Amino acid sequence: MQDAGALAEIFLQQSPACQWIVSPDGTFERFYGDPLPLFERSAAQLVGRLPDDVLGPDEATAWRGRFARALSGEMLLLRERRALGTWYVTVFPLRIEGEIRFAGGSAREVTPW
């Protein structure tokens, strides 16, 4: 049987959702799933970069604000529309030992619904 960490990694990698982690300064740290339909960039283009460095000005401003709110303790529930679909997005704080250390995000395409 797989250990819990390996099993969680398999689950995240194979999930139909796009999930990500953002550092305290708003840098994209890690992606699970394909961010291309939502962010119009691949994980390789996003990881290690700030939204301002890789997204258009309006998108970067929106995501930077969302990440700041999550890093301040807020959970956001959003609907994002793209040319080819609609996404249900959650942005939330990630706590380690009770302290917010990162922001997390999860998006799932809901166009068929």
ABEGO torsion letter per residue (X at the ends): XBBAAAAAAAAAAABABBBBBBBAAGBBABBBEBAAAAAGBBAAAABGBBAAAABBAAAAAAAAAAAAAAAAGBBBBBBBBBAAEBBBBBBBBBBBGGBBABBBBBBBBAAAX
